[in-house]
């Protein structure tokens, strides 16, 4: 049986600054349009060889990771693999480090808050579709799959792949 390897994109080149809660929307846009920090990664040679299919989300950081780390173009790009949306508020609230806002809003998202984003329930449905697509591509091509994706989405996809009795490996550290 072929396996599916879920990897997180390379680190994004963006500063952790302090912002008000209502500025998170702009930070997310900035994050999505920022470049990655390319680092040499010796582990890639042990993970990737020519007989694997490289798939990524359509977010810049995923595509750049495939291009820069694997020195290759993705075989498939699909927005289905994009990161789980992060909710945010339009209220100013406090000024906190963005990393703290990200944690706060992700926790709120897990417990049901989804203002300005898809809900956790909707995202789990997307993860199921993502897993089904990965398995389909793997079976049709009779090859292992490497998905360069995102932290939360990879975890949700992994759960779905396991329910399909498929072999999955996840590495959530940045490449």
C-alpha positions as CSV (number, residue, x, y, z in Angstrom):
1,X,0.0,0.0,0.0
2,X,1.2,3.5,-0.9
3,X,1.6,6.1,1.8
4,X,0.7,9.8,2.1
5,X,3.2,12.1,3.8
6,X,1.9,15.4,5.2
7,X,4.5,18.1,5.6
8,X,4.2,21.7,6.8
9,X,5.4,24.5,4.6
10,X,8.6,26.3,5.3
11,X,8.8,29.1,7.8
12,X,7.2,32.4,6.7
13,X,9.3,35.5,6.7
14,X,7.1,37.8,8.9
15,X,7.7,39.5,12.2
16,X,5.7,38.7,15.3
17,X,4.5,42.2,16.2
18,X,1.8,43.5,18.6
19,X,-1.6,44.3,17.1
20,X,-5.1,45.0,18.1
21,X,-7.6,42.2,17.6
22,X,-9.3,44.0,14.7
23,X,-5.9,44.1,12.9
24,X,-5.7,40.3,12.6
25,X,-7.5,40.4,9.3
26,X,-4.6,42.5,7.8
27,X,-2.0,40.4,9.4
28,X,-3.5,37.2,7.9
29,X,-3.4,38.9,4.4
30,X,0.2,39.9,5.0
31,X,1.1,36.4,6.2
32,X,-0.5,34.8,3.1
33,X,1.4,37.1,0.8
34,X,4.8,36.8,2.5
35,X,7.7,34.8,1.2
36,X,9.2,31.8,3.0
37,X,12.6,31.6,4.6
38,X,14.4,29.0,2.6
39,X,16.7,26.8,4.6
40,X,18.7,23.8,3.6
41,X,17.1,20.6,4.7
42,X,19.0,17.3,4.6
43,X,15.9,15.3,5.6
44,X,14.3,16.1,2.3
45,X,16.5,13.6,0.5
46,X,15.3,10.8,2.7
47,X,11.6,11.8,2.2
48,X,11.5,12.6,-1.4
49,X,12.6,10.8,-4.5
50,X,11.4,10.9,-8.0
51,X,8.7,8.3,-7.5
52,X,6.5,10.5,-5.3
53,X,3.8,13.0,-6.3
54,X,4.2,16.5,-4.8
55,X,0.9,18.2,-4.0
56,X,0.4,21.6,-2.3
57,X,-2.2,24.1,-1.4
58,X,-2.6,27.2,-3.6
59,X,-1.2,29.5,-0.9
60,X,2.1,31.1,-1.7
61,X,4.1,29.6,1.2
62,X,3.2,26.0,0.1
63,X,4.0,26.6,-3.6
64,X,7.3,28.3,-2.6
65,X,8.2,25.4,-0.3
66,X,7.9,22.9,-3.1
67,X,9.8,25.1,-5.5
68,X,12.6,26.1,-3.1
69,X,13.0,23.0,-0.9
70,X,12.3,20.3,-3.4
71,X,13.6,22.3,-6.4
72,X,10.6,21.2,-8.4
73,X,7.2,22.4,-9.4
74,X,4.2,20.8,-7.7
75,X,2.4,18.0,-9.5
76,X,-0.9,19.3,-8.2
77,X,-2.0,22.5,-6.6
78,X,-5.4,22.7,-5.0
79,X,-7.1,25.2,-2.6
80,X,-8.8,22.3,-0.9
81,X,-5.5,21.9,1.0
82,X,-5.3,25.5,2.2
83,X,-5.0,26.1,5.9
84,X,-8.1,26.1,8.1
85,X,-9.3,29.7,8.2
86,X,-8.7,31.7,11.3
87,X,-11.6,33.7,12.8
88,X,-11.1,37.2,13.8
89,X,-13.2,40.1,15.3
90,X,-13.9,43.6,14.0
91,X,-13.5,44.9,17.5
92,X,-10.3,46.6,18.6
93,X,-10.0,45.0,22.0
94,X,-6.4,44.7,23.4
95,X,-3.0,45.1,21.8
96,X,-1.2,41.8,22.1
97,X,1.5,40.0,20.3
98,X,0.1,38.5,17.1
99,X,1.3,35.0,18.2
100,X,-1.0,35.3,21.2
101,X,-4.0,36.4,19.1
102,X,-3.4,33.5,16.8
103,X,-3.6,31.1,19.7
104,X,-6.6,32.8,21.3
105,X,-8.6,32.8,18.0
106,X,-7.6,29.2,17.1
107,X,-8.8,28.0,20.5
108,X,-12.1,30.0,20.1
109,X,-12.4,28.4,16.6
110,X,-12.1,24.9,18.0
111,X,-14.9,25.6,20.5
112,X,-17.3,27.2,18.0
113,X,-16.4,30.8,17.2
114,X,-16.1,31.3,13.5
115,X,-16.7,34.9,12.7
116,X,-15.2,35.8,9.3
117,X,-14.1,32.2,8.7
118,X,-15.4,28.7,7.9
119,X,-16.4,26.8,11.0
120,X,-14.5,23.9,12.5
121,X,-17.3,21.6,11.3
122,X,-17.1,22.9,7.8
123,X,-13.3,22.6,7.9
124,X,-13.6,19.0,9.0
125,X,-15.8,18.3,5.9
126,X,-13.1,20.0,3.8
127,X,-10.4,17.8,5.4
128,X,-12.5,14.7,4.6
129,X,-12.7,15.7,0.9
130,X,-8.9,16.5,1.0
131,X,-8.1,13.0,2.3
132,X,-10.3,11.4,-0.3
133,X,-8.6,13.3,-3.1
134,X,-5.1,12.4,-1.8
135,X,-6.1,8.7,-1.6
136,X,-7.6,8.8,-5.1
137,X,-4.5,10.4,-6.6
138,X,-2.3,7.9,-4.9
139,X,-4.3,4.9,-6.1
140,X,-4.7,6.2,-9.6
141,X,-0.9,6.8,-10.0
142,X,0.2,3.9,-7.7
143,X,2.7,6.3,-6.0
144,X,3.3,7.8,-2.6
145,X,2.1,11.3,-2.1
146,X,3.8,14.2,-0.4
147,X,1.4,17.1,0.6
148,X,3.1,20.4,1.5
149,X,0.3,21.8,3.5
150,X,-0.4,23.6,6.8
151,X,-0.4,22.7,10.5
152,X,-4.0,22.5,11.4
153,X,-5.3,21.3,8.1
154,X,-2.6,18.5,8.0
155,X,-3.8,17.2,11.4
156,X,-7.4,17.2,10.3
157,X,-6.5,15.4,7.0
158,X,-4.4,12.9,8.9
159,X,-7.4,11.9,11.0
160,X,-9.5,11.3,7.8
161,X,-6.8,9.3,6.0
162,X,-6.5,7.0,9.1
163,X,-10.2,6.4,9.0
164,X,-9.8,5.2,5.4
165,X,-7.1,2.7,6.6
166,X,-4.4,4.3,4.5
167,X,-0.8,4.8,5.7
168,X,-0.1,8.4,6.7
169,X,2.9,10.1,8.1
170,X,2.9,13.7,9.4
171,X,5.7,16.1,10.0
172,X,4.4,19.5,11.3
173,X,7.8,21.2,11.8
174,X,8.5,23.7,9.1
175,X,10.6,22.4,6.3
